[in-house]
Amino acid sequence: MRLRAVTALALVLLAAPTALAFADGGFNEGARDVSLTGVGVLLGLAALLAPRPLPQTAPARWALGGLALLTAWTTLSERWAPLADEAWSTAERDALYLAGLAAVAGVLHARRHARLAEPVLAAGTLIVIGYGLLGRLLPDVVHVVSSVSAGGRLDKPLTYWNAMGALAAMGVVLCARLGGDATRPVALRCAAAAAAAPLGAGLYLTFSRGGLAACAAGLVVLLALTPTWSQLRAAIIAVETGVLGAELCASSSAVRTLQGGHPARDGAIVLVLIVVVMAAAAAVQWWVAGVDNAGTARRGRLPLPPHHAWIAAALVAAMLVIPVAVAANSDGPSSVDPRFGSSTSRLASADSPRYEYWRVALHAFAHHPVKGVGAGGFAAEWLRARHEARPARDAHSLPIETLAELGLVGGLLLAAFAGGVAAAARRVQRTDPTLAAGPVAALVAYAFHASIDWDWEMPALSLVAVALMGLLLARSASSRPSSASTATEPSTTSPGSAANLNRVEP
């Protein structure tokens, strides 16, 4: 009975970000208040039902302690923040993430519960992105009103196109991992491959350059953590399926830009073709899984250099730094026409106002290095020091905004939180690489995007990352390898290894 209760609690926690997505992503105060209350109740239930309410490892203490102190410091900063309401909203959001992290870390200690995270969260991303996509493919059935500021980009239900892009990127990475995990049921692997089509289509329709880069970064890390032929094949299937879904949407101006053509007719045609692509992807994944188990396909590790993990890390860093350096020399958007937002020319453009946001934020940090200007204070600093009339509330970078608003104290607490999660990830990767690969790769995609956008302010997106962090903290307490983590795909020398890999510890 207790085990069933913990399982149900885990499912509710993992499904919470999806539900919150349909309340404007939890960005507004009302939805955030309700979600904080709900997660608080779930945390109380976790404390009562979970065998180990909180993991007792050093990484978990650093992560939970760092986030708790960051929340406390954010609350305290209301005393010197220029906008008290904004400071309180920021503290409330941090408290939501802290409660969510603690609750998930408490209920996902058992591996059978931790294994639920990837498929449930991947399904959640599919539901959210799929809903927004259906608003274009079936406009007479699913009524979605895009905001003027989106300029034709896919922004609903989260209300921000770049957040939708980041969520789609995490979904693609999780689906690629599920498809390449030989310990998962074949039906789940096929479903994950099929899901890449709408996720790829949704990612394209956001026209989010950061989302595309984050997806690429996550896939690079995924292959570095699971360098097997099976995982490579699954990643290729996911990418090709996503690209086909994107190309189908790109072929219709009514779907791509919400202008021209016949929306209902064109959308229905694209929908049918996407379903065909999904079926084909599932069939290909089913065939690949079959030849993997039969031993007729190449298996084992990829022939990568010994230090491939460091090479992957350097590649991800370059993917982040080089575009930022290019954007730093940009004078801003080349057009104020909102239709520019849904133009493929965006994907080859370095135009961005972010450098100006970061300049103002770093200027504020230089003048208030210890305690910052106060939580939510960037909006006031922007009005004071901006060089253009563009409105802005956020610095579009979690680390830079933290330094500007909370100073070195806040920056160090954020580093402690992130460092604890990274240490937990490293520990789980050593003891259970099969379980760790997907969450770590998806978190890299999130961290990549959060460093160049205001993802932290979008709870429905950030709670997906928080759930993955909680999984890593929970499983970091397991010091011995599980029976399913000794290999990531069947060995060519053991006919029974595929069956053995399907056994997982309770």
C-alpha angles and dihedrals in degrees: 000000000000092000091053091049092052090047091052091047091051091051092050092050092048092048094048096087090054092052091046091052089071091057093068089284092295090284095128124075098246096054091043092053092050093046092049090053092047095048089046089057091048090050089054091051090049090053090053100041108030115092089222109024092192130021112245100211124120094244090053092050091050093048098044093038092048093051092044092052091044089054091049092048090048090052091048091050089069085084093068102022116115091224112043094186092054091048091052092048090052092050091048091053092049089050089053091054092046093052091046093049093049093046095049092044088054099051102037097062094108113074093229088061094042089054089062093066101075099049095039094048092043089052089050092055089049092052094049097043091039092055092053090046093050089055085069100035096045103024093161092054105033109042111205120165112206117214121247091238090059090067093209095317120133104263107147139131092014091043093225122084097207091052088052088051092051092048092049090049092054089047093053091050093049092048091049089053094047090050092053097044107104091193092066124087113268091237091058092048090052092048090051091052091050092049090061090075098065091035091053091045091051092047090053094048091056088061085212111163090188091051092053092048092047090052091051091048092051093050092049091053091044092057091044091054095041105030098177134127090238092056092045091053092049092049091050091050091050094048095045091046091050092048091052090051090050093048091052091054092045090056092066120062090197090059096037101045105010088239134102130006124054107305098198096043096041092044092052091051092050091047092054091049092049090052089052090051090049091052091048092049091050090049092050092048090049090052092047091050089050096052089044092056092042091054094234095117127070111270140176130059125339115251094252125154117266094255097044092132091061090046090053091049091050091048092052091048090051091049088057102039101042097055090044090053090050092048090051088067093049121108092210135270116346092219138030092202105118090217087070086075093069095043122111087224086079090069092062096039129098093198110132139144091211095097089060091049090051092046091056092044094050089046089056090048091051090055095042104029101158108043103006127220093297133269112305090012097121091086090061092044090051092054089049101046108021122125096205137045095243111126118234136173099177136046091227093234126081097211095042094045091048091054092047096048103030103024127213090324091059092042092054092047090050089049091051090051094047092042091053091052091047092050091049090049091052091050094049091045089057096046102032112014093165091062097037101052100075098043093045093049092047090048090052088054090050095045091048092054096040090057090063103031143034097265092136089067092057107077097188089060099037094047088063088058091043090055091053090048090051090052091055093047091049095048094043086079090067106089099179127070115256122235090255098049101066091088137011098216136013118288119243090226099054118062092191097049095096090060091045091053090058091064112093130181116258 
